[in-house]
């Protein structure tokens, strides 16, 4: 009997080689970040600063991601995604290792800010390369796998980081930096540039503005960016900052139940990514974007409507389901509308999510102080609802690159 070599099966079947490589890189980066994240406030307090000042180290990283997104996009367009990705990861690696040897709070916050710039370079170039490498028919599944790498790494990291931090508060930074050397080398040496254009340096600023303006005129792009902003605002910002306080003040439970609730969100989110990606490829992006916004909004509202611990866990399960859809649909829609535009358009999309993550805790926290937790969760649901509304009025992009039927065109002309 003749032996027939069958194609590989599994989630990466029929996908370009960039997808498994980028997924592995995203897992490694998220794992390292998860290792160092729980140690950052405690290490900052080591220098005798206040709790607010210690928390500002985290904010410095996030703020520099927002500031660095557009320059990172322009660099990716000019020099290619692999080069910028490798450079960004290297910046995070070096800044993290040096941060482990910080002698003052000023050293630490400056180095974490530099790490935020490197993170912006990695995030923009990595997502751009993913989206331009994958054909439309597989873009939803590829986006789910890429997001899954971040999610699994982010879940695994804190458990390892807690053990390491108990041994030394400096060690997580050094281990994190050393871990990133491998993905930096892989990004620079193995991946190939898939840019569809290479802007001239003299015209780069004008072309970047023109690309962003052109993208913002596209209703599909506005819907994708709005959904990403709403996801950052509600499922990242409000959930991370307000839910722990809700557990303490309203449910009167210990922080253990905050961890359990976040684990429920992460588990449902991870289980949703691949099915959501397949739905986005088969049914279209709009149903996934709209459904994700509405389901996540329902999860936020259920936090105020369902009483007790059981209601809290049920609401977070619903939120995790909606978040899984929002990790896939907007990114796949973004890839459909790129049309030769590259890093600057992806950077604007990423900035929308980061702005939502920064704005969510501030505005929701203000509502908790002046009104109630219900008002804060209602605001998050409202932001998600507005994003769903934009999705309803957006065109479907899944089949946008399909050539028109000549027979249909002839019938329309006659």
Buried (B, 14 or more C-beta within 10 A) or exposed (E): EEEEEEEEEEBBEEBBEBBBBBBBBBBBBBBBBBBBBBBBBEBBBBBEBEEEBBBBBBBBBBBBBBBBBBBBBBBBBBBBBBBBBBBBBBBBBBBBBBBBEBEEBEBBBBBBBBBBBBBBBBBBBBBBBBBBBBEBEBBBBBBBBBBBBBBBBBBBBBEBBBEBBEEBBBBBBBBBBBBBBBBBEBBBEEBEBBBEEEBEEEEBEEBBEEBBEBBEEBBBBBBBBBBBBBBBBBBBBBBBBBBBBBBBEBBEBEEEBBEBBBEBBBBBBBBBBBBBBBBBBEBBBBBBBBBBBBBBBBBBBBBBEBEEBEBBBBBBBBBBBBBBBBBBBBBBBBBBBBEEBBBBBBBBBBBBBBBBBBBBBEBBBEBBEEEEBBBBBBBBBBBBBBBBBBBEEBBBBBEBEEEEEEEEEEEEEE
